[in-house]
Amino acid sequence: MKRLSWRVERRSHGGLPDPGEPCRIARVDWRLVGAAAELTDYLSTLDYATVERDPRVTASKRSARAFWARVELGSAAGGTLFVKGRALIHARRRLASVLHTGELRKEWCRTWWLRARGIETPEPLAVGEARRLRQLRHEYIVCRWIDDAHPLGPWLEERQRGLDAAAVEDLRRDVVRQVGELVGSLHAAGAYHRQPHSHNILVVESPGAPLRLVPIDCKHLSIPPRFDDDDWRFSVELLTWWLRAPVIDWSRDGGDLEVFARGYLDAWSDAAPDLDALTLRLRTVVPATPFAERPARPAPPSAGRSS
């Protein structure tokens, strides 16, 4: 993937890229990248309270606080989109939002930060905030839909049906190696995902092309000022919590750890002198007995850390 143009890199928000041109559409303040200019008609109709009434929308999640939806606009009007919305319904959160960046604006900036480093994500097209008296009420992020993409967990479960035991194991090991490659790419860039569960990783299975894994929900991306040993250790601990069997068997006696390490080194060859050294380092972090609860950092993040 090519690096972003100077136009993307020149703007920043909290030290991160914040691309796009500002515009106001139907009382929502948007930032639109060039490819999103064709979406203005749809954005003018987007309303949190009535989003699912649009016949072009298929909602996959809907609550008082959030929605996720697929939107079919047709090729002439913008193609297929993924739209995520978030509502702040508590007065305390609305007041706090006066001084803080919205969660989906964070996701926008961090997603562009990853793309600037050659890590594939769904293409962000627009991010919008509806504020009243500077208080955030609703926010939206719009991305290009990725054809043939499925969440890793459900995809793996579906693909395993009808396969014999050997084929299932081959498929799972291939996924483990690619997870290692994805994590190695993030670490090489100086970041890690705080919720790397199997629904926050998409599998893209295009005809005639190798599988590829794409991270999503990048508001959970941590970008420390300097990615150090503590960050590395904590991120591996989170992986063992979020990506337990059936995706990865982190058992010290199993072979998945070495398979993961091979993929990791494919993405970040400078991470360790060789495969044995990286595998040994992983074994010092991966618990012999699975964590009983989600791992937590032993100390608060240092000043200036992007969480």
Backbone bond lengths (Angstrom), bond angles and torsions (degrees), N, CA, C in turn:
res aa  C-N    CA-C-N  psi(-1)  N-CA   C-N-CA  omega(-1)  CA-C   N-CA-C  phi
1 M - - - 1.455 - - 1.523 109.57 -
2 K 1.324 117.20 133.70 1.443 120.26 -177.97 1.528 110.77 -74.56
3 R 1.313 115.37 153.48 1.449 119.74 175.52 1.526 110.16 -66.97
4 L 1.319 115.19 155.68 1.445 119.38 -179.34 1.522 110.87 -71.47
5 S 1.295 115.75 159.63 1.455 120.82 -179.75 1.525 110.53 -71.42
6 W 1.320 115.67 167.54 1.462 121.24 178.82 1.517 110.97 -58.24
7 R 1.335 116.20 -30.78 1.457 119.43 -177.03 1.513 111.40 -63.16
8 V 1.331 116.59 -37.55 1.457 120.24 177.77 1.517 110.25 -71.40
9 E 1.329 117.08 -43.08 1.455 120.82 -172.85 1.523 112.78 -75.16
10 R 1.329 117.33 -21.71 1.457 117.97 -173.41 1.518 111.83 -76.12
11 R 1.337 117.33 -24.25 1.455 119.83 179.00 1.521 109.93 -95.47
12 S 1.322 116.79 143.56 1.454 118.85 179.04 1.517 109.55 -140.10
13 H 1.320 115.68 156.98 1.455 122.51 177.28 1.517 105.44 -139.46
14 G 1.326 116.73 107.43 1.456 119.94 -174.20 1.516 111.24 64.61
15 G 1.344 117.02 33.01 1.456 120.22 -179.74 1.513 114.11 83.87
16 L 1.331 118.37 2.18 1.461 122.35 -178.68 1.525 109.98 -115.21
17 P 1.329 117.64 158.22 1.471 119.99 176.54 1.522 110.90 -59.07
18 D 1.317 115.86 141.79 1.467 121.77 177.18 1.523 107.51 -141.50
19 P 1.340 116.86 69.40 1.462 120.46 -169.95 1.523 112.93 -75.03
20 G 1.319 114.25 171.84 1.447 120.39 173.75 1.518 113.00 106.72
21 E 1.321 114.85 161.18 1.450 122.27 177.86 1.529 109.37 -97.99
22 P 1.334 117.86 134.20 1.465 119.92 179.31 1.524 111.74 -74.47
23 C 1.320 115.63 142.40 1.455 120.25 173.41 1.525 108.28 -156.34
24 R 1.314 115.72 158.19 1.465 120.65 179.67 1.521 108.32 -114.03
25 I 1.333 116.21 123.66 1.460 122.32 -178.53 1.518 107.82 -131.31
26 A 1.322 116.85 117.96 1.467 122.41 176.32 1.527 111.51 51.49
27 R 1.311 116.38 49.10 1.471 124.75 175.88 1.524 113.43 66.46
28 V 1.314 117.02 18.02 1.464 122.03 173.95 1.521 107.79 -116.02
29 D 1.328 116.69 131.70 1.459 121.70 176.64 1.524 108.79 -88.34
30 W 1.330 115.95 117.16 1.453 122.34 -175.36 1.516 111.22 -112.64
31 R 1.334 114.24 156.06 1.459 122.14 161.73 1.521 106.31 -119.25
32 L 1.326 116.89 125.56 1.455 122.35 -176.77 1.520 109.45 -120.89
33 V 1.327 116.03 129.47 1.460 119.12 170.24 1.524 107.72 -78.20
34 G 1.320 116.84 168.64 1.456 120.72 -173.91 1.507 114.09 -53.71
35 A 1.351 116.68 -41.09 1.462 120.30 -176.88 1.514 113.00 -68.88
36 A 1.344 117.87 -12.90 1.459 120.71 -175.64 1.519 113.07 -91.75
37 A 1.337 118.51 -1.45 1.459 120.17 -178.20 1.525 111.85 -57.61
38 E 1.335 116.89 -30.86 1.467 121.50 -178.81 1.524 112.41 -73.60
39 L 1.325 117.86 -6.92 1.459 120.99 -175.09 1.518 113.33 -94.44
40 T 1.321 118.77 -1.51 1.459 119.96 -171.13 1.530 112.61 -60.94
41 D 1.338 117.73 -34.57 1.470 119.24 178.49 1.528 110.28 -62.56
42 Y 1.342 116.17 -44.70 1.460 117.98 179.02 1.522 111.09 -66.40
43 L 1.312 118.16 -43.84 1.463 121.20 -177.59 1.526 111.62 -61.74
44 S 1.310 116.76 -29.20 1.464 119.33 179.09 1.521 111.90 -68.72
45 T 1.338 117.59 -17.70 1.474 121.43 179.99 1.527 112.23 -103.54
46 L 1.328 117.00 -6.93 1.464 120.06 -175.18 1.524 110.40 -73.28
47 D 1.309 115.50 120.73 1.463 121.44 -179.91 1.523 108.66 -139.28
48 Y 1.318 116.77 130.21 1.466 120.52 -174.01 1.531 111.78 -57.18
49 A 1.316 116.94 -42.14 1.464 120.34 -173.16 1.525 113.01 -70.30
50 T 1.344 117.01 -25.51 1.462 119.13 -172.55 1.524 112.97 -124.61
51 V 1.327 117.64 17.21 1.461 120.17 -171.17 1.520 112.78 -57.46
52 E 1.343 117.86 -37.88 1.455 119.74 -174.96 1.526 113.19 -79.08
53 R 1.308 118.34 -6.33 1.467 120.35 177.89 1.526 112.03 -77.69
54 D 1.300 116.39 -15.97 1.458 121.09 178.09 1.529 108.36 -71.08
55 P 1.329 119.06 123.31 1.474 120.74 -177.61 1.526 113.33 -64.06
56 R 1.319 117.28 -15.13 1.464 120.33 178.71 1.522 112.57 -82.89
57 V 1.329 117.27 -5.41 1.460 122.60 -171.98 1.517 110.79 -104.40
58 T 1.333 115.75 133.20 1.459 122.51 169.15 1.515 107.25 -117.80
59 A 1.318 116.84 108.51 1.465 121.12 -176.78 1.520 109.80 -84.73
60 S 1.337 116.31 131.22 1.458 120.50 176.64 1.522 111.89 -102.91
61 K 1.339 116.49 -14.40 1.459 121.21 176.78 1.517 107.34 -151.60
62 R 1.336 116.39 134.90 1.462 119.72 179.93 1.507 109.15 -149.82
63 S 1.323 116.56 126.26 1.455 122.03 175.03 1.518 107.75 -150.57
64 A 1.323 116.21 -179.10 1.464 119.38 177.54 1.516 111.43 -64.96
65 R 1.339 116.96 -25.53 1.464 121.07 -173.42 1.524 114.75 -103.59
66 A 1.327 118.93 -19.11 1.463 119.07 -174.48 1.520 111.09 -158.77
67 F 1.329 115.68 154.93 1.459 120.92 168.30 1.517 108.69 -144.59
68 W 1.330 115.72 150.85 1.459 124.73 170.81 1.518 105.93 -126.15
69 A 1.312 117.02 138.79 1.464 118.74 -176.43 1.518 111.19 -152.03
70 R 1.317 114.42 150.98 1.465 122.99 169.69 1.522 107.45 -100.39
71 V 1.320 116.71 134.01 1.454 121.59 -176.11 1.525 108.62 -124.60
72 E 1.321 116.46 123.74 1.461 122.78 -179.99 1.523 109.01 -102.15
73 L 1.336 116.63 104.40 1.458 120.27 -178.47 1.518 112.93 -98.94
74 G 1.326 117.32 -14.59 1.464 119.68 -173.75 1.519 109.76 88.94
75 S 1.307 116.04 152.52 1.462 120.74 -172.49 1.520 112.80 -62.51
76 A 1.316 118.00 -32.37 1.462 120.56 -177.61 1.522 112.73 -76.30
77 A 1.341 117.35 -18.99 1.468 120.50 -174.46 1.518 113.13 -112.78
78 G 1.339 118.02 8.48 1.462 118.79 177.41 1.501 115.13 130.45
79 G 1.346 117.83 -7.33 1.451 119.99 177.59 1.516 112.77 77.87
80 T 1.318 115.89 -150.13 1.456 121.98 -177.80 1.524 109.20 -101.02
81 L 1.323 115.57 133.37 1.456 121.68 -174.74 1.516 111.08 -122.15
82 F 1.318 114.87 156.15 1.457 121.77 165.25 1.522 106.29 -111.29
83 V 1.340 116.11 125.68 1.462 120.96 -178.24 1.521 108.70 -122.86
84 K 1.316 114.64 130.18 1.462 120.53 176.76 1.530 108.33 -119.79
85 G 1.319 116.43 134.83 1.457 121.33 177.94 1.511 110.99 -125.97
86 R 1.308 115.08 152.50 1.469 120.91 -179.11 1.519 107.91 -140.96
87 A 1.336 116.02 137.70 1.462 121.69 179.53 1.522 109.79 -119.09
88 L 1.319 115.97 139.67 1.462 121.13 173.10 1.517 106.64 -101.67
89 I 1.330 115.88 111.13 1.456 119.61 -172.88 1.524 113.11 -105.63
90 H 1.337 117.29 -10.62 1.458 120.47 179.94 1.524 110.28 -100.91
91 A 1.318 116.15 136.81 1.466 121.16 -176.62 1.525 111.50 -59.30
92 R 1.320 117.89 -38.25 1.464 120.58 -178.26 1.524 111.05 -62.94
93 R 1.328 116.45 -42.84 1.462 119.90 178.71 1.524 111.26 -67.02
94 R 1.322 116.42 -37.23 1.461 118.91 178.41 1.523 111.09 -64.48
95 L 1.316 116.54 -41.66 1.468 119.56 177.90 1.524 110.89 -64.19
96 A 1.326 116.80 -42.20 1.468 120.37 179.49 1.520 111.45 -63.69
97 S 1.338 116.54 -29.68 1.461 119.94 -176.69 1.523 112.59 -67.45
98 V 1.322 118.03 -17.24 1.460 120.51 177.67 1.522 110.23 -59.91
99 L 1.326 116.99 -34.07 1.455 122.20 -175.84 1.523 113.52 -104.84
100 H 1.336 117.63 -2.70 1.461 119.99 -174.02 1.522 111.56 -126.17
101 T 1.312 114.23 151.58 1.463 121.31 176.04 1.525 110.06 -71.49
102 G 1.320 117.17 140.93 1.461 120.80 176.57 1.512 111.71 -65.47
103 E 1.331 116.19 152.99 1.466 120.72 -177.75 1.527 112.05 -61.50
104 L 1.317 117.34 -38.85 1.463 118.92 -177.42 1.525 111.56 -78.14
105 R 1.315 118.02 -25.41 1.473 119.31 171.37 1.527 109.50 -67.95
106 K 1.332 117.26 -37.53 1.464 120.41 174.23 1.529 110.41 -61.30
107 E 1.330 115.48 -43.96 1.460 119.27 179.70 1.524 110.85 -61.33
108 W 1.306 116.52 -42.23 1.471 122.34 177.47 1.531 110.64 -56.44
109 C 1.331 116.16 -52.42 1.464 120.67 -176.90 1.524 111.49 -64.21
110 R 1.306 117.53 -42.41 1.463 120.54 -177.16 1.528 111.51 -72.44
111 T 1.322 116.18 -33.29 1.465 118.63 175.80 1.519 110.45 -64.51
112 W 1.332 117.00 -44.15 1.461 119.70 177.61 1.531 111.49 -65.58
113 W 1.313 117.41 -33.60 1.462 121.36 176.41 1.533 109.86 -60.92
114 L 1.338 117.27 -43.99 1.462 120.52 177.82 1.526 110.99 -63.90
115 R 1.308 116.71 -45.38 1.462 119.85 -178.08 1.522 111.33 -63.00
116 A 1.319 117.04 -33.18 1.457 120.41 177.71 1.518 111.90 -65.66
117 R 1.328 116.54 -18.64 1.455 121.68 179.93 1.517 112.65 -105.02
118 G 1.327 116.01 15.70 1.453 120.98 173.60 1.507 115.45 80.84
119 I 1.330 118.58 15.23 1.463 121.86 179.01 1.517 108.40 -99.10
120 E 1.317 116.55 122.56 1.461 121.00 -175.58 1.514 111.36 -67.80
121 T 1.319 115.85 137.31 1.458 123.93 171.34 1.529 106.92 -141.66
122 P 1.336 118.07 167.19 1.457 117.67 167.67 1.528 109.48 -57.02
123 E 1.325 116.99 140.83 1.468 120.71 -174.89 1.530 110.57 -73.21
124 P 1.345 118.26 115.68 1.471 119.93 178.22 1.527 110.01 -75.03
125 L 1.323 116.52 135.21 1.456 121.59 -177.98 1.517 113.29 -113.62
126 A 1.334 116.51 -35.11 1.455 119.34 -175.44 1.529 109.75 -157.85
127 V 1.318 115.06 149.49 1.456 121.22 173.81 1.522 106.92 -138.11
128 G 1.334 116.75 135.35 1.456 119.98 -174.92 1.509 112.75 -136.98
129 E 1.332 115.26 150.45 1.459 121.85 178.04 1.525 109.26 -133.77
130 A 1.334 115.95 132.02 1.462 121.79 172.76 1.521 107.01 -106.33
131 R 1.317 115.87 112.57 1.467 121.67 -178.37 1.534 109.49 -118.99
132 R 1.330 113.58 150.73 1.455 120.76 173.24 1.520 107.57 -134.17
133 L 1.324 116.24 125.23 1.460 121.37 -173.80 1.529 110.36 53.63
134 R 1.359 114.59 39.18 1.462 124.35 178.64 1.520 113.09 71.14
135 Q 1.322 117.96 -1.39 1.463 121.39 178.65 1.528 109.46 -89.22
136 L 1.314 115.56 132.10 1.458 121.03 -179.84 1.523 110.14 -73.67
137 R 1.324 116.41 126.24 1.464 121.57 177.82 1.530 110.91 -106.27
138 H 1.331 116.61 -50.05 1.463 122.08 178.44 1.518 108.90 -137.03
139 E 1.328 115.83 150.39 1.463 120.48 174.48 1.522 108.64 -141.72
140 Y 1.333 114.93 154.38 1.459 121.54 -175.13 1.526 109.94 -140.58
141 I 1.323 115.46 150.12 1.458 121.15 167.69 1.521 107.71 -135.03
142 V 1.313 116.01 137.41 1.461 122.63 -176.80 1.519 108.17 -121.79
143 C 1.326 116.19 128.62 1.467 121.83 179.42 1.522 109.68 -128.22
144 R 1.312 115.21 158.51 1.463 120.54 173.24 1.528 108.73 -71.50
145 W 1.309 116.57 132.06 1.464 120.97 177.36 1.522 109.72 -68.56
146 I 1.333 117.52 136.75 1.461 121.53 176.62 1.522 108.50 -95.95
147 D 1.324 116.50 116.49 1.459 120.15 177.22 1.529 110.03 -63.73
148 D 1.319 115.73 147.56 1.471 122.79 176.30 1.527 112.62 63.53
149 A 1.331 117.89 24.81 1.467 121.17 179.40 1.524 109.64 -104.39
150 H 1.337 115.44 139.29 1.462 121.32 -179.37 1.532 108.94 -143.35
151 P 1.325 118.63 147.02 1.469 120.05 174.10 1.528 110.29 -58.38
152 L 1.318 115.65 140.16 1.456 121.20 -172.59 1.523 113.09 -56.96
153 G 1.318 118.20 -47.98 1.463 120.39 -176.12 1.521 113.53 -59.45
154 P 1.344 118.27 -58.19 1.480 119.64 178.85 1.528 112.56 -61.01
155 W 1.339 117.12 -36.66 1.459 119.79 179.30 1.523 110.82 -62.26
156 L 1.336 117.20 -45.45 1.458 120.60 -178.87 1.524 110.87 -64.36
157 E 1.321 116.03 -41.30 1.467 119.75 178.76 1.521 111.18 -62.10
158 E 1.318 116.91 -43.16 1.461 121.19 -179.48 1.521 111.77 -67.29
159 R 1.339 116.73 -43.30 1.454 120.46 -177.32 1.533 112.20 -67.01
160 Q 1.321 117.23 -27.68 1.465 120.21 -177.59 1.518 112.50 -74.19
161 R 1.312 117.32 -19.16 1.457 119.96 -179.33 1.516 110.54 -66.29
162 G 1.301 116.22 130.86 1.447 121.18 178.23 1.516 114.61 85.73
163 L 1.342 118.34 -5.52 1.460 121.11 177.48 1.522 110.08 -92.09
164 D 1.321 116.40 149.01 1.460 118.45 174.20 1.529 109.39 -76.74
165 A 1.320 116.04 171.64 1.468 121.16 -173.43 1.525 112.11 -58.90
166 A 1.335 117.06 -40.68 1.468 120.12 -178.38 1.527 111.12 -66.22
167 A 1.339 116.75 -41.14 1.463 120.22 179.80 1.526 111.37 -68.02
168 V 1.324 116.35 -37.91 1.463 120.24 176.50 1.524 110.64 -60.53
169 E 1.321 115.80 -44.40 1.455 119.62 -179.31 1.526 111.81 -66.24
170 D 1.328 117.27 -39.65 1.460 120.39 177.28 1.534 111.00 -61.75
171 L 1.328 115.91 -43.52 1.457 120.40 179.85 1.529 110.48 -63.29
172 R 1.317 115.56 -46.45 1.473 119.55 -177.89 1.528 110.90 -63.52
173 R 1.330 118.16 -41.36 1.463 120.83 179.10 1.527 111.08 -64.38
174 D 1.326 116.66 -36.89 1.461 119.57 176.75 1.522 110.29 -61.95
175 V 1.323 116.30 -41.82 1.460 120.65 178.02 1.527 110.42 -64.59
176 V 1.335 117.27 -42.97 1.471 120.58 -179.75 1.524 110.48 -59.08
177 R 1.320 116.26 -42.58 1.470 119.32 179.32 1.524 110.76 -63.99
178 Q 1.309 117.13 -40.87 1.454 119.43 -179.42 1.527 112.21 -71.27
179 V 1.328 116.94 -32.52 1.461 118.97 172.21 1.527 109.62 -61.19
180 G 1.333 116.11 -42.76 1.464 119.51 176.85 1.519 111.65 -59.29
181 E 1.330 116.57 -40.68 1.464 120.23 179.39 1.530 110.87 -65.61
182 L 1.333 116.74 -40.91 1.460 119.97 178.60 1.526 110.91 -63.71
183 V 1.324 116.74 -46.08 1.465 120.23 -179.53 1.527 110.75 -65.12
184 G 1.333 116.67 -40.34 1.455 119.74 176.86 1.520 111.64 -61.35
185 S 1.331 117.69 -38.30 1.460 121.21 177.62 1.527 111.18 -63.73
186 L 1.331 116.67 -42.94 1.459 120.13 178.46 1.526 110.94 -63.53
187 H 1.324 116.37 -46.15 1.467 120.01 -179.41 1.523 111.35 -64.36
188 A 1.322 117.01 -39.81 1.464 120.00 178.57 1.525 110.67 -61.95
189 A 1.336 116.38 -32.62 1.465 120.48 178.02 1.522 111.99 -78.60
190 G 1.359 117.24 -15.29 1.455 120.90 179.62 1.512 113.60 95.43
191 A 1.337 117.30 32.01 1.457 120.93 -177.05 1.519 110.45 -144.36
192 Y 1.323 115.94 168.28 1.461 121.49 172.24 1.520 108.87 -154.18
193 H 1.326 115.48 157.53 1.462 123.04 -178.28 1.523 107.95 -96.85
194 R 1.347 116.44 129.89 1.461 119.81 -177.38 1.530 112.82 -82.24
195 Q 1.333 117.49 -15.81 1.464 120.68 177.39 1.528 109.49 -132.55
196 P 1.334 117.24 67.30 1.469 120.11 -176.04 1.523 112.84 -84.07
197 H 1.339 116.46 51.04 1.459 118.65 -179.75 1.527 110.33 -81.84
198 S 1.310 115.63 174.82 1.466 120.27 -169.04 1.521 113.64 -74.03
199 H 1.340 118.37 -4.69 1.466 120.11 172.89 1.526 111.40 -98.73
200 N 1.321 117.21 -8.69 1.463 120.88 176.41 1.522 112.05 -100.31
201 I 1.332 116.23 11.56 1.458 122.41 173.12 1.527 107.26 -126.80
202 L 1.307 116.10 122.42 1.462 120.67 177.82 1.522 109.73 -94.24
203 V 1.329 115.48 140.76 1.460 122.12 170.38 1.527 107.24 -100.07
204 V 1.317 116.72 124.83 1.458 121.31 176.82 1.524 107.21 -106.71
205 E 1.319 115.34 114.77 1.465 122.12 -174.36 1.522 108.25 -118.73
206 S 1.323 116.02 86.19 1.457 121.03 -178.86 1.522 110.18 -93.72
207 P 1.323 118.24 143.10 1.476 120.60 179.62 1.534 111.46 -57.23
208 G 1.323 115.34 130.90 1.446 120.76 176.96 1.514 115.55 75.99
209 A 1.325 117.86 6.45 1.463 121.06 -178.93 1.530 108.97 -126.06
210 P 1.334 117.87 151.11 1.462 119.63 177.97 1.526 111.35 -67.64
211 L 1.309 115.54 154.78 1.459 119.89 175.19 1.522 109.77 -59.72
212 R 1.319 115.45 146.83 1.449 118.96 171.20 1.522 109.07 -139.91
213 L 1.320 115.72 150.16 1.458 122.59 -177.42 1.522 109.55 -109.84
214 V 1.328 115.32 137.59 1.460 121.58 -174.52 1.529 108.47 -129.53
215 P 1.334 118.81 123.63 1.465 120.18 177.74 1.524 111.32 -77.38
216 I 1.328 116.59 145.57 1.464 121.73 175.29 1.523 108.77 -132.48
217 D 1.335 115.47 -178.51 1.470 122.81 -179.65 1.532 109.90 56.35
218 C 1.324 115.25 54.25 1.463 120.73 -171.16 1.519 113.65 -77.62
219 K 1.348 117.84 3.39 1.458 117.14 170.11 1.530 110.49 -65.18
220 H 1.350 116.10 -17.87 1.463 121.06 176.82 1.529 112.53 -91.29
221 L 1.314 117.03 11.14 1.462 120.21 178.43 1.526 109.43 -81.61
222 S 1.322 116.92 130.22 1.464 122.17 173.72 1.518 109.16 -102.58
223 I 1.325 115.10 132.39 1.465 121.58 179.33 1.526 107.13 -126.55
224 P 1.321 118.16 87.32 1.462 120.32 -178.93 1.523 111.23 -65.93
225 P 1.337 117.28 155.92 1.465 119.45 174.11 1.524 112.05 -56.69
226 R 1.323 115.74 -35.56 1.465 121.24 175.38 1.520 107.36 -144.86
227 F 1.325 116.22 118.04 1.463 121.03 -178.59 1.527 108.28 -73.20
228 D 1.343 116.93 110.16 1.461 120.57 -173.68 1.524 111.39 -115.87
229 D 1.330 116.01 -173.00 1.470 121.10 -177.26 1.521 112.00 -61.74
230 D 1.342 117.35 -36.72 1.460 120.01 179.23 1.534 110.98 -64.83
231 D 1.321 116.10 -40.65 1.471 119.73 176.99 1.529 110.32 -63.76
232 W 1.321 115.78 -43.23 1.467 120.19 -179.79 1.522 110.70 -60.96
233 R 1.313 116.34 -47.97 1.466 120.78 -178.98 1.526 110.83 -61.95
234 F 1.319 116.30 -47.36 1.465 119.99 -177.78 1.522 111.06 -62.84
235 S 1.329 117.83 -40.36 1.457 120.55 -179.46 1.519 111.53 -65.71
236 V 1.332 117.28 -37.31 1.469 119.99 177.24 1.536 109.99 -67.67
237 E 1.319 116.97 -39.69 1.469 119.75 176.53 1.530 110.55 -60.41
238 L 1.335 116.57 -42.61 1.461 119.55 178.12 1.525 111.37 -62.39
239 L 1.329 116.79 -38.98 1.461 120.14 178.04 1.522 111.49 -59.76
240 T 1.343 116.47 -43.98 1.464 118.93 -178.15 1.528 111.30 -66.99
241 W 1.333 116.86 -22.94 1.459 120.48 177.56 1.530 110.93 -81.81
242 W 1.333 116.88 -49.22 1.450 120.86 -172.85 1.519 113.40 -80.32
243 L 1.341 117.95 -32.28 1.464 120.46 -176.52 1.524 110.70 -111.92
244 R 1.308 114.51 60.48 1.461 119.38 174.99 1.519 109.25 -81.08
245 A 1.338 115.61 176.44 1.465 120.39 176.48 1.527 108.60 -51.11
246 P 1.335 119.80 143.68 1.467 125.98 15.19 1.526 115.66 -89.13
247 V 1.360 118.88 1.20 1.463 118.50 -179.35 1.521 110.24 -74.62
248 I 1.328 116.88 -56.76 1.462 121.27 -178.66 1.520 109.45 -130.86
249 D 1.320 116.64 134.68 1.461 122.46 171.20 1.531 106.89 -99.48
250 W 1.331 115.50 105.75 1.466 120.02 -174.96 1.520 112.60 -84.23
251 S 1.328 117.84 10.27 1.461 121.46 -178.95 1.524 110.91 -52.97
252 R 1.337 116.28 137.92 1.466 121.00 -179.98 1.525 111.40 -62.11
253 D 1.321 116.60 -26.07 1.466 119.87 -179.49 1.526 112.31 -90.61
254 G 1.337 117.15 -7.99 1.449 120.01 -178.76 1.517 111.50 -84.90
255 G 1.316 115.78 168.75 1.453 120.22 -178.97 1.517 114.43 -94.69
256 D 1.340 117.33 -5.33 1.454 119.60 -176.06 1.519 112.54 -63.32
257 L 1.315 116.36 -34.78 1.461 119.17 -177.29 1.528 110.58 -61.49
258 E 1.323 117.02 -41.32 1.455 119.82 178.68 1.525 111.40 -70.16
259 V 1.339 117.04 -37.85 1.460 120.47 177.20 1.529 109.94 -62.16
260 F 1.326 116.01 -44.04 1.465 121.49 176.13 1.526 110.31 -58.20
261 A 1.329 116.61 -44.51 1.460 121.25 -178.61 1.525 111.55 -62.67
262 R 1.332 117.48 -36.74 1.471 120.06 178.19 1.531 110.65 -62.18
263 G 1.310 116.41 -46.17 1.453 119.36 178.13 1.517 112.04 -64.06
264 Y 1.317 115.97 -40.01 1.460 121.34 179.47 1.528 110.82 -59.23
265 L 1.327 116.74 -46.31 1.467 120.48 -179.86 1.523 112.19 -69.02
266 D 1.326 117.20 -27.92 1.462 119.25 174.73 1.527 110.67 -60.52
267 A 1.334 115.94 -34.57 1.462 120.59 -178.60 1.522 112.58 -88.24
268 W 1.332 116.95 -31.81 1.468 120.64 -176.01 1.527 107.87 -138.76
269 S 1.300 115.49 83.25 1.469 120.27 -174.64 1.518 112.58 -68.01
270 D 1.336 118.16 -21.35 1.464 121.10 -179.88 1.523 113.07 -86.48
271 A 1.331 117.07 3.03 1.465 119.26 -176.30 1.520 112.46 -69.68
272 A 1.330 117.84 -25.77 1.467 121.93 -178.01 1.519 107.92 -157.37
273 P 1.339 117.66 157.47 1.466 120.16 179.58 1.524 113.08 -60.76
274 D 1.332 117.42 -35.85 1.460 120.91 -179.51 1.519 109.10 -162.79
275 L 1.333 115.49 179.62 1.462 120.93 -177.11 1.522 111.66 -62.11
276 D 1.330 117.64 -41.88 1.460 119.99 -178.52 1.525 111.19 -62.38
277 A 1.338 116.58 -40.14 1.465 119.96 -178.92 1.527 110.95 -65.75
278 L 1.334 116.53 -41.65 1.460 118.86 179.33 1.519 110.86 -68.45
279 T 1.336 117.22 -42.00 1.463 119.90 179.02 1.521 110.84 -60.70
280 L 1.323 116.83 -41.85 1.462 120.66 177.86 1.526 110.86 -62.59
281 R 1.330 116.37 -42.01 1.469 119.49 179.18 1.525 110.93 -63.68
282 L 1.328 117.07 -40.69 1.457 120.20 177.31 1.525 111.29 -62.37
283 R 1.328 116.62 -38.33 1.463 119.79 -178.48 1.535 112.30 -66.63
284 T 1.323 117.22 -22.53 1.469 119.44 177.10 1.527 112.01 -77.42
285 V 1.338 116.24 -13.61 1.465 120.67 -177.35 1.524 111.62 -108.72
286 V 1.328 117.15 -41.99 1.463 120.67 -178.37 1.520 108.93 -65.95
287 P 1.335 118.10 124.52 1.464 119.99 -176.30 1.526 112.35 -71.63
288 A 1.329 115.47 143.09 1.465 119.83 176.48 1.520 110.94 -64.50
289 T 1.335 116.28 -34.48 1.458 123.06 175.10 1.519 108.10 -113.58
290 P 1.328 118.98 130.10 1.466 119.80 -177.21 1.520 112.65 -54.09
291 F 1.330 115.78 147.08 1.460 120.87 177.03 1.523 110.29 -58.42
292 A 1.334 115.91 139.67 1.461 120.63 177.05 1.518 111.09 -81.01
293 E 1.324 117.72 -22.10 1.452 122.05 177.51 1.524 108.84 -147.06
294 R 1.307 115.70 167.38 1.456 119.49 -175.66 1.536 110.98 -59.91
295 P 1.323 117.13 132.87 1.471 119.21 179.69 1.523 111.48 -62.72
296 A 1.322 115.44 147.49 1.467 122.06 176.39 1.516 108.75 -127.92
297 R 1.299 116.05 149.90 1.461 119.54 177.86 1.521 109.46 -64.55
298 P 1.327 118.48 140.69 1.463 119.99 -179.64 1.511 113.34 -69.33
299 A 1.349 117.61 -18.02 1.456 121.09 179.61 1.518 107.84 -144.35
300 P 1.355 117.63 155.49 1.469 119.83 178.91 1.522 110.63 -60.50
301 P 1.342 117.15 152.63 1.463 119.75 176.27 1.516 111.15 -59.47
302 S 1.327 116.46 150.46 1.456 121.12 -179.37 1.517 110.12 -68.76
303 A 1.312 115.93 161.09 1.451 121.45 -179.08 1.523 110.52 -57.12
304 G 1.325 116.19 135.01 1.451 120.33 176.97 1.510 113.94 90.21
305 R 1.346 117.30 -4.98 1.452 119.11 179.92 1.512 110.64 -68.12
306 S 1.309 115.58 136.91 1.466 120.37 176.57 1.508 107.84 -90.20
307 S 1.336 117.68 115.78 1.453 121.54 -175.70 1.512 111.11 -107.41
